[in-house]
Amino acid sequence: MAISTGNSSSSVKADINVTPMIDVMLVLLIIFMIVTPLIAAGFKATLPKGKNLDKDPEGSDEIVLGIDAGGNYFLNGAPVRSGDDLLRILTDKYNARTDDKTMYFKADQHLKYGQIQAGIEIARKAGVRVVAAITEPTSTPGLFGAKKEGEK
């Protein structure tokens, strides 16, 4: 705050005190510097291996979305060409359902999280409300019944 002491007529100089604003901005900057890396890190999950699992718990009328190691989509074992085709097919299937909006999800364990998230996001846009992960028993071969290297 500035006060004039000269012979001039009573003129008060009004200046904005920016010190509190700078303090608030520095606190916000520190908060964002701490929080932003935590948000960007994302959620990482490893699907569990199971023992004593039910054989085919999802039933015959359920929808199973699979993603293989190459990032290709499979719907109930049938290949789907692209994410757009998958969205269209799933939207048609889930618009016809009134009660059950559950989808079973099966993905290769070597996929990056972003590829899995893209498949789940397509399903969410199509109307899926519950995503159930399918795990493989520890003693069975890899995804979709494919044999591992060295097996006959």
Phi and psi in radians as a Rosetta constraint file:
Dihedral C 1 N 2 CA 2 C 2 CIRCULARHARMONIC -2.025 0.35
Dihedral N 2 CA 2 C 2 N 3 CIRCULARHARMONIC 2.402 0.35
Dihedral C 2 N 3 CA 3 C 3 CIRCULARHARMONIC -2.155 0.35
Dihedral N 3 CA 3 C 3 N 4 CIRCULARHARMONIC 2.298 0.35
Dihedral C 3 N 4 CA 4 C 4 CIRCULARHARMONIC -1.484 0.35
Dihedral N 4 CA 4 C 4 N 5 CIRCULARHARMONIC 2.342 0.35
Dihedral C 4 N 5 CA 5 C 5 CIRCULARHARMONIC -1.994 0.35
Dihedral N 5 CA 5 C 5 N 6 CIRCULARHARMONIC 0.200 0.35
Dihedral C 5 N 6 CA 6 C 6 CIRCULARHARMONIC -1.417 0.35
Dihedral N 6 CA 6 C 6 N 7 CIRCULARHARMONIC -3.004 0.35
Dihedral C 6 N 7 CA 7 C 7 CIRCULARHARMONIC -1.416 0.35
Dihedral N 7 CA 7 C 7 N 8 CIRCULARHARMONIC -0.003 0.35
Dihedral C 7 N 8 CA 8 C 8 CIRCULARHARMONIC -1.175 0.35
Dihedral N 8 CA 8 C 8 N 9 CIRCULARHARMONIC 2.813 0.35
Dihedral C 8 N 9 CA 9 C 9 CIRCULARHARMONIC -1.067 0.35
Dihedral N 9 CA 9 C 9 N 10 CIRCULARHARMONIC 2.780 0.35
Dihedral C 9 N 10 CA 10 C 10 CIRCULARHARMONIC -1.030 0.35
Dihedral N 10 CA 10 C 10 N 11 CIRCULARHARMONIC 1.509 0.35
Dihedral C 10 N 11 CA 11 C 11 CIRCULARHARMONIC -1.943 0.35
Dihedral N 11 CA 11 C 11 N 12 CIRCULARHARMONIC 2.192 0.35
Dihedral C 11 N 12 CA 12 C 12 CIRCULARHARMONIC -1.792 0.35
Dihedral N 12 CA 12 C 12 N 13 CIRCULARHARMONIC 2.274 0.35
Dihedral C 12 N 13 CA 13 C 13 CIRCULARHARMONIC -1.609 0.35
Dihedral N 13 CA 13 C 13 N 14 CIRCULARHARMONIC 2.062 0.35
Dihedral C 13 N 14 CA 14 C 14 CIRCULARHARMONIC -1.706 0.35
Dihedral N 14 CA 14 C 14 N 15 CIRCULARHARMONIC 1.960 0.35
Dihedral C 14 N 15 CA 15 C 15 CIRCULARHARMONIC -2.013 0.35
Dihedral N 15 CA 15 C 15 N 16 CIRCULARHARMONIC 2.515 0.35
Dihedral C 15 N 16 CA 16 C 16 CIRCULARHARMONIC -1.398 0.35
Dihedral N 16 CA 16 C 16 N 17 CIRCULARHARMONIC 2.319 0.35
Dihedral C 16 N 17 CA 17 C 17 CIRCULARHARMONIC -1.467 0.35
Dihedral N 17 CA 17 C 17 N 18 CIRCULARHARMONIC 1.887 0.35
Dihedral C 17 N 18 CA 18 C 18 CIRCULARHARMONIC -1.598 0.35
Dihedral N 18 CA 18 C 18 N 19 CIRCULARHARMONIC -0.070 0.35
Dihedral C 18 N 19 CA 19 C 19 CIRCULARHARMONIC -1.048 0.35
Dihedral N 19 CA 19 C 19 N 20 CIRCULARHARMONIC -0.819 0.35
Dihedral C 19 N 20 CA 20 C 20 CIRCULARHARMONIC -1.115 0.35
Dihedral N 20 CA 20 C 20 N 21 CIRCULARHARMONIC -0.615 0.35
Dihedral C 20 N 21 CA 21 C 21 CIRCULARHARMONIC -1.145 0.35
Dihedral N 21 CA 21 C 21 N 22 CIRCULARHARMONIC -0.713 0.35
Dihedral C 21 N 22 CA 22 C 22 CIRCULARHARMONIC -1.137 0.35
Dihedral N 22 CA 22 C 22 N 23 CIRCULARHARMONIC -0.697 0.35
Dihedral C 22 N 23 CA 23 C 23 CIRCULARHARMONIC -1.065 0.35
Dihedral N 23 CA 23 C 23 N 24 CIRCULARHARMONIC -0.784 0.35
Dihedral C 23 N 24 CA 24 C 24 CIRCULARHARMONIC -1.118 0.35
Dihedral N 24 CA 24 C 24 N 25 CIRCULARHARMONIC -0.743 0.35
Dihedral C 24 N 25 CA 25 C 25 CIRCULARHARMONIC -1.119 0.35
Dihedral N 25 CA 25 C 25 N 26 CIRCULARHARMONIC -0.672 0.35
Dihedral C 25 N 26 CA 26 C 26 CIRCULARHARMONIC -1.165 0.35
Dihedral N 26 CA 26 C 26 N 27 CIRCULARHARMONIC -0.693 0.35
Dihedral C 26 N 27 CA 27 C 27 CIRCULARHARMONIC -1.112 0.35
Dihedral N 27 CA 27 C 27 N 28 CIRCULARHARMONIC -0.777 0.35
Dihedral C 27 N 28 CA 28 C 28 CIRCULARHARMONIC -1.088 0.35
Dihedral N 28 CA 28 C 28 N 29 CIRCULARHARMONIC -0.702 0.35
Dihedral C 28 N 29 CA 29 C 29 CIRCULARHARMONIC -1.059 0.35
Dihedral N 29 CA 29 C 29 N 30 CIRCULARHARMONIC -0.779 0.35
Dihedral C 29 N 30 CA 30 C 30 CIRCULARHARMONIC -1.119 0.35
Dihedral N 30 CA 30 C 30 N 31 CIRCULARHARMONIC -0.734 0.35
Dihedral C 30 N 31 CA 31 C 31 CIRCULARHARMONIC -1.067 0.35
Dihedral N 31 CA 31 C 31 N 32 CIRCULARHARMONIC -0.812 0.35
Dihedral C 31 N 32 CA 32 C 32 CIRCULARHARMONIC -1.184 0.35
Dihedral N 32 CA 32 C 32 N 33 CIRCULARHARMONIC -0.554 0.35
Dihedral C 32 N 33 CA 33 C 33 CIRCULARHARMONIC -1.167 0.35
Dihedral N 33 CA 33 C 33 N 34 CIRCULARHARMONIC -0.529 0.35
Dihedral C 33 N 34 CA 34 C 34 CIRCULARHARMONIC -1.469 0.35
Dihedral N 34 CA 34 C 34 N 35 CIRCULARHARMONIC -0.728 0.35
Dihedral C 34 N 35 CA 35 C 35 CIRCULARHARMONIC -1.361 0.35
Dihedral N 35 CA 35 C 35 N 36 CIRCULARHARMONIC -0.661 0.35
Dihedral C 35 N 36 CA 36 C 36 CIRCULARHARMONIC -1.028 0.35
Dihedral N 36 CA 36 C 36 N 37 CIRCULARHARMONIC -0.796 0.35
Dihedral C 36 N 37 CA 37 C 37 CIRCULARHARMONIC -1.099 0.35
Dihedral N 37 CA 37 C 37 N 38 CIRCULARHARMONIC -0.558 0.35
Dihedral C 37 N 38 CA 38 C 38 CIRCULARHARMONIC -1.181 0.35
Dihedral N 38 CA 38 C 38 N 39 CIRCULARHARMONIC -0.667 0.35
Dihedral C 38 N 39 CA 39 C 39 CIRCULARHARMONIC -1.239 0.35
Dihedral N 39 CA 39 C 39 N 40 CIRCULARHARMONIC -0.715 0.35
Dihedral C 39 N 40 CA 40 C 40 CIRCULARHARMONIC -1.213 0.35
Dihedral N 40 CA 40 C 40 N 41 CIRCULARHARMONIC -0.401 0.35
Dihedral C 40 N 41 CA 41 C 41 CIRCULARHARMONIC -1.139 0.35
Dihedral N 41 CA 41 C 41 N 42 CIRCULARHARMONIC -0.572 0.35
Dihedral C 41 N 42 CA 42 C 42 CIRCULARHARMONIC 1.333 0.35
Dihedral N 42 CA 42 C 42 N 43 CIRCULARHARMONIC 3.071 0.35
Dihedral C 42 N 43 CA 43 C 43 CIRCULARHARMONIC -1.686 0.35
Dihedral N 43 CA 43 C 43 N 44 CIRCULARHARMONIC 2.258 0.35
Dihedral C 43 N 44 CA 44 C 44 CIRCULARHARMONIC -2.038 0.35
Dihedral N 44 CA 44 C 44 N 45 CIRCULARHARMONIC 2.297 0.35
Dihedral C 44 N 45 CA 45 C 45 CIRCULARHARMONIC -2.414 0.35
Dihedral N 45 CA 45 C 45 N 46 CIRCULARHARMONIC 2.548 0.35
Dihedral C 45 N 46 CA 46 C 46 CIRCULARHARMONIC -2.011 0.35
Dihedral N 46 CA 46 C 46 N 47 CIRCULARHARMONIC 2.121 0.35
Dihedral C 46 N 47 CA 47 C 47 CIRCULARHARMONIC -1.198 0.35
Dihedral N 47 CA 47 C 47 N 48 CIRCULARHARMONIC 2.417 0.35
Dihedral C 47 N 48 CA 48 C 48 CIRCULARHARMONIC -1.337 0.35
Dihedral N 48 CA 48 C 48 N 49 CIRCULARHARMONIC 2.684 0.35
Dihedral C 48 N 49 CA 49 C 49 CIRCULARHARMONIC -1.568 0.35
Dihedral N 49 CA 49 C 49 N 50 CIRCULARHARMONIC 2.500 0.35
Dihedral C 49 N 50 CA 50 C 50 CIRCULARHARMONIC -2.054 0.35
Dihedral N 50 CA 50 C 50 N 51 CIRCULARHARMONIC 2.689 0.35
Dihedral C 50 N 51 CA 51 C 51 CIRCULARHARMONIC -2.100 0.35
Dihedral N 51 CA 51 C 51 N 52 CIRCULARHARMONIC 2.578 0.35
Dihedral C 51 N 52 CA 52 C 52 CIRCULARHARMONIC 0.988 0.35
Dihedral N 52 CA 52 C 52 N 53 CIRCULARHARMONIC 0.789 0.35
Dihedral C 52 N 53 CA 53 C 53 CIRCULARHARMONIC -1.446 0.35
Dihedral N 53 CA 53 C 53 N 54 CIRCULARHARMONIC 2.661 0.35
Dihedral C 53 N 54 CA 54 C 54 CIRCULARHARMONIC -1.219 0.35
Dihedral N 54 CA 54 C 54 N 55 CIRCULARHARMONIC 2.445 0.35
Dihedral C 54 N 55 CA 55 C 55 CIRCULARHARMONIC -1.380 0.35
Dihedral N 55 CA 55 C 55 N 56 CIRCULARHARMONIC 2.130 0.35
Dihedral C 55 N 56 CA 56 C 56 CIRCULARHARMONIC 0.991 0.35
Dihedral N 56 CA 56 C 56 N 57 CIRCULARHARMONIC 1.052 0.35
Dihedral C 56 N 57 CA 57 C 57 CIRCULARHARMONIC -1.266 0.35
Dihedral N 57 CA 57 C 57 N 58 CIRCULARHARMONIC -0.276 0.35
Dihedral C 57 N 58 CA 58 C 58 CIRCULARHARMONIC -1.401 0.35
Dihedral N 58 CA 58 C 58 N 59 CIRCULARHARMONIC -0.265 0.35
Dihedral C 58 N 59 CA 59 C 59 CIRCULARHARMONIC 1.492 0.35
Dihedral N 59 CA 59 C 59 N 60 CIRCULARHARMONIC 3.007 0.35
Dihedral C 59 N 60 CA 60 C 60 CIRCULARHARMONIC -1.467 0.35
Dihedral N 60 CA 60 C 60 N 61 CIRCULARHARMONIC -0.459 0.35
Dihedral C 60 N 61 CA 61 C 61 CIRCULARHARMONIC -1.685 0.35
Dihedral N 61 CA 61 C 61 N 62 CIRCULARHARMONIC 0.130 0.35
Dihedral C 61 N 62 CA 62 C 62 CIRCULARHARMONIC -1.523 0.35
Dihedral N 62 CA 62 C 62 N 63 CIRCULARHARMONIC 2.795 0.35
Dihedral C 62 N 63 CA 63 C 63 CIRCULARHARMONIC -1.834 0.35
Dihedral N 63 CA 63 C 63 N 64 CIRCULARHARMONIC 2.246 0.35
Dihedral C 63 N 64 CA 64 C 64 CIRCULARHARMONIC -2.068 0.35
Dihedral N 64 CA 64 C 64 N 65 CIRCULARHARMONIC 2.074 0.35
Dihedral C 64 N 65 CA 65 C 65 CIRCULARHARMONIC -1.717 0.35
Dihedral N 65 CA 65 C 65 N 66 CIRCULARHARMONIC 2.189 0.35
Dihedral C 65 N 66 CA 66 C 66 CIRCULARHARMONIC -2.085 0.35
Dihedral N 66 CA 66 C 66 N 67 CIRCULARHARMONIC 2.555 0.35
Dihedral C 66 N 67 CA 67 C 67 CIRCULARHARMONIC -2.246 0.35
Dihedral N 67 CA 67 C 67 N 68 CIRCULARHARMONIC 2.133 0.35
Dihedral C 67 N 68 CA 68 C 68 CIRCULARHARMONIC -1.515 0.35
Dihedral N 68 CA 68 C 68 N 69 CIRCULARHARMONIC -3.094 0.35
Dihedral C 68 N 69 CA 69 C 69 CIRCULARHARMONIC -1.104 0.35
Dihedral N 69 CA 69 C 69 N 70 CIRCULARHARMONIC -0.448 0.35
Dihedral C 69 N 70 CA 70 C 70 CIRCULARHARMONIC -1.477 0.35
Dihedral N 70 CA 70 C 70 N 71 CIRCULARHARMONIC -0.031 0.35
Dihedral C 70 N 71 CA 71 C 71 CIRCULARHARMONIC 1.486 0.35
Dihedral N 71 CA 71 C 71 N 72 CIRCULARHARMONIC 0.210 0.35
Dihedral C 71 N 72 CA 72 C 72 CIRCULARHARMONIC -1.456 0.35
Dihedral N 72 CA 72 C 72 N 73 CIRCULARHARMONIC 2.491 0.35
Dihedral C 72 N 73 CA 73 C 73 CIRCULARHARMONIC -1.593 0.35
Dihedral N 73 CA 73 C 73 N 74 CIRCULARHARMONIC 2.526 0.35
Dihedral C 73 N 74 CA 74 C 74 CIRCULARHARMONIC -2.320 0.35
Dihedral N 74 CA 74 C 74 N 75 CIRCULARHARMONIC 2.293 0.35
Dihedral C 74 N 75 CA 75 C 75 CIRCULARHARMONIC -2.012 0.35
Dihedral N 75 CA 75 C 75 N 76 CIRCULARHARMONIC 1.943 0.35
Dihedral C 75 N 76 CA 76 C 76 CIRCULARHARMONIC 0.939 0.35
Dihedral N 76 CA 76 C 76 N 77 CIRCULARHARMONIC 0.674 0.35
Dihedral C 76 N 77 CA 77 C 77 CIRCULARHARMONIC 1.557 0.35
Dihedral N 77 CA 77 C 77 N 78 CIRCULARHARMONIC -0.241 0.35
Dihedral C 77 N 78 CA 78 C 78 CIRCULARHARMONIC -1.620 0.35
Dihedral N 78 CA 78 C 78 N 79 CIRCULARHARMONIC 2.345 0.35
Dihedral C 78 N 79 CA 79 C 79 CIRCULARHARMONIC -1.190 0.35
Dihedral N 79 CA 79 C 79 N 80 CIRCULARHARMONIC 2.551 0.35
Dihedral C 79 N 80 CA 80 C 80 CIRCULARHARMONIC -2.086 0.35
Dihedral N 80 CA 80 C 80 N 81 CIRCULARHARMONIC 2.347 0.35
Dihedral C 80 N 81 CA 81 C 81 CIRCULARHARMONIC -1.160 0.35
Dihedral N 81 CA 81 C 81 N 82 CIRCULARHARMONIC -0.791 0.35
Dihedral C 81 N 82 CA 82 C 82 CIRCULARHARMONIC -2.555 0.35
Dihedral N 82 CA 82 C 82 N 83 CIRCULARHARMONIC 3.014 0.35
Dihedral C 82 N 83 CA 83 C 83 CIRCULARHARMONIC -1.140 0.35
Dihedral N 83 CA 83 C 83 N 84 CIRCULARHARMONIC -0.600 0.35
Dihedral C 83 N 84 CA 84 C 84 CIRCULARHARMONIC -1.150 0.35
Dihedral N 84 CA 84 C 84 N 85 CIRCULARHARMONIC -0.740 0.35
Dihedral C 84 N 85 CA 85 C 85 CIRCULARHARMONIC -1.114 0.35
Dihedral N 85 CA 85 C 85 N 86 CIRCULARHARMONIC -0.705 0.35
Dihedral C 85 N 86 CA 86 C 86 CIRCULARHARMONIC -1.082 0.35
Dihedral N 86 CA 86 C 86 N 87 CIRCULARHARMONIC -0.765 0.35
Dihedral C 86 N 87 CA 87 C 87 CIRCULARHARMONIC -1.060 0.35
Dihedral N 87 CA 87 C 87 N 88 CIRCULARHARMONIC -0.768 0.35
Dihedral C 87 N 88 CA 88 C 88 CIRCULARHARMONIC -1.113 0.35
Dihedral N 88 CA 88 C 88 N 89 CIRCULARHARMONIC -0.811 0.35
Dihedral C 88 N 89 CA 89 C 89 CIRCULARHARMONIC -1.138 0.35
Dihedral N 89 CA 89 C 89 N 90 CIRCULARHARMONIC -0.809 0.35
Dihedral C 89 N 90 CA 90 C 90 CIRCULARHARMONIC -1.143 0.35
Dihedral N 90 CA 90 C 90 N 91 CIRCULARHARMONIC -0.658 0.35
Dihedral C 90 N 91 CA 91 C 91 CIRCULARHARMONIC -1.071 0.35
Dihedral N 91 CA 91 C 91 N 92 CIRCULARHARMONIC -0.767 0.35
Dihedral C 91 N 92 CA 92 C 92 CIRCULARHARMONIC -1.065 0.35
Dihedral N 92 CA 92 C 92 N 93 CIRCULARHARMONIC -0.754 0.35
Dihedral C 92 N 93 CA 93 C 93 CIRCULARHARMONIC -1.185 0.35
Dihedral N 93 CA 93 C 93 N 94 CIRCULARHARMONIC -0.755 0.35
Dihedral C 93 N 94 CA 94 C 94 CIRCULARHARMONIC -1.428 0.35
Dihedral N 94 CA 94 C 94 N 95 CIRCULARHARMONIC -0.378 0.35
Dihedral C 94 N 95 CA 95 C 95 CIRCULARHARMONIC -1.209 0.35
Dihedral N 95 CA 95 C 95 N 96 CIRCULARHARMONIC -0.522 0.35
Dihedral C 95 N 96 CA 96 C 96 CIRCULARHARMONIC -1.327 0.35
Dihedral N 96 CA 96 C 96 N 97 CIRCULARHARMONIC -0.368 0.35
Dihedral C 96 N 97 CA 97 C 97 CIRCULARHARMONIC -1.536 0.35
Dihedral N 97 CA 97 C 97 N 98 CIRCULARHARMONIC 2.408 0.35
Dihedral C 97 N 98 CA 98 C 98 CIRCULARHARMONIC -1.812 0.35
Dihedral N 98 CA 98 C 98 N 99 CIRCULARHARMONIC -0.659 0.35
Dihedral C 98 N 99 CA 99 C 99 CIRCULARHARMONIC -1.754 0.35
Dihedral N 99 CA 99 C 99 N 100 CIRCULARHARMONIC -1.008 0.35
Dihedral C 99 N 100 CA 100 C 100 CIRCULARHARMONIC -1.552 0.35
Dihedral N 100 CA 100 C 100 N 101 CIRCULARHARMONIC 1.920 0.35
Dihedral C 100 N 101 CA 101 C 101 CIRCULARHARMONIC -1.987 0.35
Dihedral N 101 CA 101 C 101 N 102 CIRCULARHARMONIC 0.639 0.35
Dihedral C 101 N 102 CA 102 C 102 CIRCULARHARMONIC -1.671 0.35
Dihedral N 102 CA 102 C 102 N 103 CIRCULARHARMONIC 2.430 0.35
Dihedral C 102 N 103 CA 103 C 103 CIRCULARHARMONIC -2.231 0.35
Dihedral N 103 CA 103 C 103 N 104 CIRCULARHARMONIC 2.397 0.35
Dihedral C 103 N 104 CA 104 C 104 CIRCULARHARMONIC -1.612 0.35
Dihedral N 104 CA 104 C 104 N 105 CIRCULARHARMONIC 2.431 0.35
Dihedral C 104 N 105 CA 105 C 105 CIRCULARHARMONIC -2.191 0.35
Dihedral N 105 CA 105 C 105 N 106 CIRCULARHARMONIC 2.300 0.35
Dihedral C 105 N 106 CA 106 C 106 CIRCULARHARMONIC -2.356 0.35
Dihedral N 106 CA 106 C 106 N 107 CIRCULARHARMONIC 2.176 0.35
Dihedral C 106 N 107 CA 107 C 107 CIRCULARHARMONIC -2.376 0.35
Dihedral N 107 CA 107 C 107 N 108 CIRCULARHARMONIC 2.640 0.35
Dihedral C 107 N 108 CA 108 C 108 CIRCULARHARMONIC -1.143 0.35
Dihedral N 108 CA 108 C 108 N 109 CIRCULARHARMONIC 2.458 0.35
Dihedral C 108 N 109 CA 109 C 109 CIRCULARHARMONIC -1.221 0.35
Dihedral N 109 CA 109 C 109 N 110 CIRCULARHARMONIC -0.242 0.35
Dihedral C 109 N 110 CA 110 C 110 CIRCULARHARMONIC -1.689 0.35
Dihedral N 110 CA 110 C 110 N 111 CIRCULARHARMONIC 0.089 0.35
Dihedral C 110 N 111 CA 111 C 111 CIRCULARHARMONIC -1.267 0.35
Dihedral N 111 CA 111 C 111 N 112 CIRCULARHARMONIC 2.659 0.35
Dihedral C 111 N 112 CA 112 C 112 CIRCULARHARMONIC -1.363 0.35
Dihedral N 112 CA 112 C 112 N 113 CIRCULARHARMONIC 2.664 0.35
Dihedral C 112 N 113 CA 113 C 113 CIRCULARHARMONIC -1.034 0.35
Dihedral N 113 CA 113 C 113 N 114 CIRCULARHARMONIC -0.614 0.35
Dihedral C 113 N 114 CA 114 C 114 CIRCULARHARMONIC -1.072 0.35
Dihedral N 114 CA 114 C 114 N 115 CIRCULARHARMONIC -0.642 0.35
Dihedral C 114 N 115 CA 115 C 115 CIRCULARHARMONIC -1.199 0.35
Dihedral N 115 CA 115 C 115 N 116 CIRCULARHARMONIC -0.697 0.35
Dihedral C 115 N 116 CA 116 C 116 CIRCULARHARMONIC -1.162 0.35
Dihedral N 116 CA 116 C 116 N 117 CIRCULARHARMONIC -0.756 0.35
Dihedral C 116 N 117 CA 117 C 117 CIRCULARHARMONIC -1.099 0.35
Dihedral N 117 CA 117 C 117 N 118 CIRCULARHARMONIC -0.639 0.35
Dihedral C 117 N 118 CA 118 C 118 CIRCULARHARMONIC -1.100 0.35
Dihedral N 118 CA 118 C 118 N 119 CIRCULARHARMONIC -0.739 0.35
Dihedral C 118 N 119 CA 119 C 119 CIRCULARHARMONIC -1.128 0.35
Dihedral N 119 CA 119 C 119 N 120 CIRCULARHARMONIC -0.722 0.35
Dihedral C 119 N 120 CA 120 C 120 CIRCULARHARMONIC -1.174 0.35
Dihedral N 120 CA 120 C 120 N 121 CIRCULARHARMONIC -0.655 0.35
Dihedral C 120 N 121 CA 121 C 121 CIRCULARHARMONIC -1.156 0.35
Dihedral N 121 CA 121 C 121 N 122 CIRCULARHARMONIC -0.666 0.35
Dihedral C 121 N 122 CA 122 C 122 CIRCULARHARMONIC -1.074 0.35
Dihedral N 122 CA 122 C 122 N 123 CIRCULARHARMONIC -0.765 0.35
Dihedral C 122 N 123 CA 123 C 123 CIRCULARHARMONIC -1.109 0.35
Dihedral N 123 CA 123 C 123 N 124 CIRCULARHARMONIC -0.716 0.35
Dihedral C 123 N 124 CA 124 C 124 CIRCULARHARMONIC -1.095 0.35
Dihedral N 124 CA 124 C 124 N 125 CIRCULARHARMONIC -0.721 0.35
Dihedral C 124 N 125 CA 125 C 125 CIRCULARHARMONIC -1.123 0.35
Dihedral N 125 CA 125 C 125 N 126 CIRCULARHARMONIC -0.515 0.35
Dihedral C 125 N 126 CA 126 C 126 CIRCULARHARMONIC -1.397 0.35
Dihedral N 126 CA 126 C 126 N 127 CIRCULARHARMONIC -0.169 0.35
Dihedral C 126 N 127 CA 127 C 127 CIRCULARHARMONIC 1.990 0.35
Dihedral N 127 CA 127 C 127 N 128 CIRCULARHARMONIC 0.102 0.35
Dihedral C 127 N 128 CA 128 C 128 CIRCULARHARMONIC -1.238 0.35
Dihedral N 128 CA 128 C 128 N 129 CIRCULARHARMONIC 2.338 0.35
Dihedral C 128 N 129 CA 129 C 129 CIRCULARHARMONIC -1.903 0.35
Dihedral N 129 CA 129 C 129 N 130 CIRCULARHARMONIC -0.467 0.35
Dihedral C 129 N 130 CA 130 C 130 CIRCULARHARMONIC -2.265 0.35
Dihedral N 130 CA 130 C 130 N 131 CIRCULARHARMONIC 2.261 0.35
Dihedral C 130 N 131 CA 131 C 131 CIRCULARHARMONIC -1.995 0.35
Dihedral N 131 CA 131 C 131 N 132 CIRCULARHARMONIC 2.119 0.35
Dihedral C 131 N 132 CA 132 C 132 CIRCULARHARMONIC -1.907 0.35
Dihedral N 132 CA 132 C 132 N 133 CIRCULARHARMONIC 2.172 0.35
Dihedral C 132 N 133 CA 133 C 133 CIRCULARHARMONIC -1.431 0.35
Dihedral N 133 CA 133 C 133 N 134 CIRCULARHARMONIC 2.399 0.35
Dihedral C 133 N 134 CA 134 C 134 CIRCULARHARMONIC -1.785 0.35
Dihedral N 134 CA 134 C 134 N 135 CIRCULARHARMONIC 2.227 0.35
Dihedral C 134 N 135 CA 135 C 135 CIRCULARHARMONIC -1.847 0.35
Dihedral N 135 CA 135 C 135 N 136 CIRCULARHARMONIC 2.763 0.35
Dihedral C 135 N 136 CA 136 C 136 CIRCULARHARMONIC -1.689 0.35
Dihedral N 136 CA 136 C 136 N 137 CIRCULARHARMONIC 2.469 0.35
Dihedral C 136 N 137 CA 137 C 137 CIRCULARHARMONIC -1.075 0.35
Dihedral N 137 CA 137 C 137 N 138 CIRCULARHARMONIC 2.645 0.35
Dihedral C 137 N 138 CA 138 C 138 CIRCULARHARMONIC -1.171 0.35
Dihedral N 138 CA 138 C 138 N 139 CIRCULARHARMONIC -0.353 0.35
Dihedral C 138 N 139 CA 139 C 139 CIRCULARHARMONIC -1.732 0.35
Dihedral N 139 CA 139 C 139 N 140 CIRCULARHARMONIC -0.059 0.35
Dihedral C 139 N 140 CA 140 C 140 CIRCULARHARMONIC -1.647 0.35
Dihedral N 140 CA 140 C 140 N 141 CIRCULARHARMONIC 2.817 0.35
Dihedral C 140 N 141 CA 141 C 141 CIRCULARHARMONIC -1.174 0.35
Dihedral N 141 CA 141 C 141 N 142 CIRCULARHARMONIC 3.139 0.35
Dihedral C 141 N 142 CA 142 C 142 CIRCULARHARMONIC -1.078 0.35
Dihedral N 142 CA 142 C 142 N 143 CIRCULARHARMONIC -2.892 0.35
Dihedral C 142 N 143 CA 143 C 143 CIRCULARHARMONIC -1.068 0.35
Dihedral N 143 CA 143 C 143 N 144 CIRCULARHARMONIC 2.385 0.35
Dihedral C 143 N 144 CA 144 C 144 CIRCULARHARMONIC 1.088 0.35
Dihedral N 144 CA 144 C 144 N 145 CIRCULARHARMONIC 0.464 0.35
Dihedral C 144 N 145 CA 145 C 145 CIRCULARHARMONIC 1.380 0.35
Dihedral N 145 CA 145 C 145 N 146 CIRCULARHARMONIC 0.138 0.35
Dihedral C 145 N 146 CA 146 C 146 CIRCULARHARMONIC -1.255 0.35
Dihedral N 146 CA 146 C 146 N 147 CIRCULARHARMONIC 2.476 0.35
Dihedral C 146 N 147 CA 147 C 147 CIRCULARHARMONIC -1.445 0.35
Dihedral N 147 CA 147 C 147 N 148 CIRCULARHARMONIC 2.529 0.35
Dihedral C 147 N 148 CA 148 C 148 CIRCULARHARMONIC -1.327 0.35
Dihedral N 148 CA 148 C 148 N 149 CIRCULARHARMONIC 2.866 0.35
Dihedral C 148 N 149 CA 149 C 149 CIRCULARHARMONIC -1.058 0.35
Dihedral N 149 CA 149 C 149 N 150 CIRCULARHARMONIC 2.381 0.35
Dihedral C 149 N 150 CA 150 C 150 CIRCULARHARMONIC 1.556 0.35
Dihedral N 150 CA 150 C 150 N 151 CIRCULARHARMONIC -0.159 0.35
Dihedral C 150 N 151 CA 151 C 151 CIRCULARHARMONIC -1.585 0.35
Dihedral N 151 CA 151 C 151 N 152 CIRCULARHARMONIC 2.656 0.35
